[in-house]
């Protein structure tokens, strides 16, 4: 699992799961690289990207990660997975959609894989569907929509009816809080999203996504 900070901090995996056998990818150096002006996702032990599109955070949005860095993210998880007895696992139970899936498929392709999706992924899927629907209304795809958007801004391709349709569609997306960024799923409080290693025999239960932005760390400091 991912870990950030020093012992005693709630984003520090061994502190959060005191008494359990944890195997981590430490994001601390990646966070320091970001503070110095670097890219935390490109660090030797890379920061896990986020589904949320926010500014001034080390865990930048996953959609901005290049294919080359995607391979780097996947490779970083091989050692922690092996340390957690992945070679002996009959089943991988992974939480969220992360580069761990790619690592598992590359190195343990014969092992069954169970994906545990959370509200984060559900909101992502909803946002993708809404964006596809908007693009289709204008004869575009998600791939061609960015280039077409420049023409939409000037209204060069839109008659008044189409322009009203676009405004209504964008208002719908904005009202659901999925335009540009994703809100926390209802009922969550921003706590670091660690998960433990399963005690079930020969089952590798290795989630990873930690909410390690400064916003989340600030929330943790305020908790009693």
N, C-alpha and C positions, 0 to 999 in steps of 0.2 A: 504494500500500500504506500501511498505518498506520505511524506512527512515534511514539516517545515518548522524551523526555529529550534530553540534550545530546550533541554529538559525542563519541565515545569510548565511550559506553554501548552495550551490545549490543541494547538495544531501540530505538536510533536507527537508522533504516533506512539512511541513507547510510553510516553506519559499518559496519553489518552487511554491506551489499552494496557495499563500497568498490570503485570502479572501474567500476560499472555505472550506467546511466542510470535513476534511480528517480524516480517521481512519487508524492508522499506526501500523506496527510492527517495533519497533526501533532496528536496527542492531548495534547500537553504542557499547553496552557492548560486543557483539559478536566480533566486530572488535578489541576491547581492549584485549579480551581474546586471539585472534590470535597473537597480538603483544607480548603478554606475553608467547607465546609458546603453547597455547591451540588450540582447534579445534573450529572454529567459527560456524560450522554447528551443533555442539553438545551443544552449549550454550543454556541457558534457553529461550532466544529470539533468535533463530538461524538465521545465515546469509543464505540468499537464495543461493543455489549452482548455478553454471554456466554451460552452454553448452560448454564453451571454456576450454580447458585443458592447464592451465598456471601454472607457479611455483611462490611460494612466494606471494600468494594472499589469502585472507580469504575465498573468494567464490570459493572453489575448484570444480572440475568438477563433474557434477551430477552423472556420471557413477560410481564414487568412493564411493557414499553414501550407507551405509548398509541398509538392510530392516528395522532394528530397528530405525535408524536415519530418515528413510523416514517417519515412523509413527510419530516421534517427530516433523518433519517439518510440517506435515499435521495438527497435533494437535495445533501447535502454531498459526494457522490462524483462529481457531474457534472464539476466542474472537473478533478480529478485524472485522470479517465478521458479527458477531451478532451486534456489535456496529454500523455497517453500514446498519442496518435494513434488514439483510438477512432473518430474520424470516418472513418478510412481502413481500419478493420479488416474483414476478411471473417468472422472467427470470434472470439468472446469465449470464453476458457478461464478460468473463475473457480473458485477453490478455496473450499470450505465454502459454506454457505447464509447469505448476508449481504445487507444492503441494496444491495450492488453489483448484485445481480440485478434489483432493482426499478429502479435507475437505468438499467441497460442496456435494460430493456424499455420504459421511458418515452421514452428519447431515441434508441435504436438498435433499434427493434422489428423491423427487417428483417434484422438481423445474426444469424447462427447463434450459439447459445449452448451451450457444453459445460460441464456441472457436474461438478466433481471432488469427490466426497464422501469424507470421512475418518472415522476412528473416532469423532470427536465426533458427527457426524450419525448414524452407525450406532447409537450408544448412545442418542441422542435418540429415534430411531424405535422401538428396543426398549422404551424406557421408556413411550412413548405407547401402544404395543400392550398392555403389561402393565396400564397404568392403565385402558384401555378394557375389558379383560377383567374387571378388578375391578368396574368400574361396571356392566357388563352383568349380573354375578352378582346384583346387587341391584336390577335393573330401572331403572338410571340411565344417564345419559350423562356424558361429561366435563363438559358444560355444567351439568348439574343436580347432579353429585356434591358440589361444595362445600357447597351448601345442605343436602343430605341428610346430610352428614358430621356435622353438629351433632346430628342425631337418632341417628346411629350411636353417638356418644360416650356418650350416656345409655343406650343399649340399648333405647330406647323401641319401636323397630320390629323388633327382632331377637329371635328365639327362640334357645335355646341352640345349635341346629345352625347357624343363620345366623351367630351370634356367633363360633363356632369357625371357620367358613369365612372370615370377615373377617380374623380373627387369622392364619390360615394364609396367606391371600393377601398380607397386608401383610408377613409374615415372608419370603415368597418375594421380594418386591420389595426389601426391605431387604438380603437376602442377596446380591443382585446389585448392590448399591451404586448403585441408581438412585433411591432414595427421597430426594427433597429436593435431591440434588446428584449430579453425574456425575463419576466418577473419570476420570483420564487413561487413554486407551487403552493396552493393553499395549505395551511397547516404546518409549513416549515418555518424555522426560525433562524436560518442562516448558520446553524452550527456546522463545524467542519464535518464533511461527509466521509468519515472513516467507516470501514466495516471490518469485522474481525475475520480471523481464519477459522473456517469451520472445524468443529471437533469430530465430524463424521469421518469414519475411516476411509482413507485413500481418496478423499475428495478435496480438490484444490479450490478453496473459496477465497478469491483474491480480488476485491474491489479496489478502486484506486482514487476516485475523484475526490480531492480535497478542495474545499472552497477557501483558497488561500489569498484572496485579494485583501488589500488593506481594509476595505469595508467590512469584510467578514471578521478579520482579526480584531477590528475595533469593537464589533458586537460582542466578541468573546470576552474582551477585557471588561466589558460592562456587566457581564453576567455575575450574579452573586456567588 
